[in-house]
């Protein structure tokens, strides 16, 4: 992530590339609720779609701040750009831009803040530090989605599990569920191994 001085404000930028077409990546990002819930450090307790965007409340684990704010969503398909304009908090806007890149598409996400001269200003603690983990989570999810999409019968179940059930849970609960699932899988594999050993030793 880079922090840059731009005019009267400051920006934080994170970017990554995907083996997808720019149109395919932009189409995925246009599901705004899924896009926001994929941030692994936002515990969303309430989500309300509106005509102009959404209102949501919860807790940001990256800066240990509660939030309750609204965002106006501006989707520009011709420019492959999505802009979220917040009505409260230190962060003013988030802009996602999709560009063509060698072998696929590039995603550039930029958070805009008011300019702060003094690093000791208490407002610095309100900076959202989840930008880089969010972009990394988007990349992991899209790469996994691409791998599972080839399994026609299983893919709908995978999408329901990862994009509906899991995303409805706060990040901490998602981690607990994943741990329980992997523990159960490991126990089952051990059980099968014991059965195989007993079968061939009989």
Buried (B, 14 or more C-beta within 10 A) or exposed (E): EEEEEEEEBBBBBBBBBBEBEBEBBBBBBBEBBBBBBBBBBBBBEEBEEEEEBBBBBBBBBBBEBEBEEBBBBBBEEEEBBBBBBBEEBBBBBBBBBBBEBEEBBBBBBBBBBEEBEEEEEEEEEBBBBBBBBBBEBBBEBBEEBEEBEEEEEEBEEBBEEBBEEBBEBBBEEBEEBEEEEEEEEEEEEEEEEEEEEEEEEE
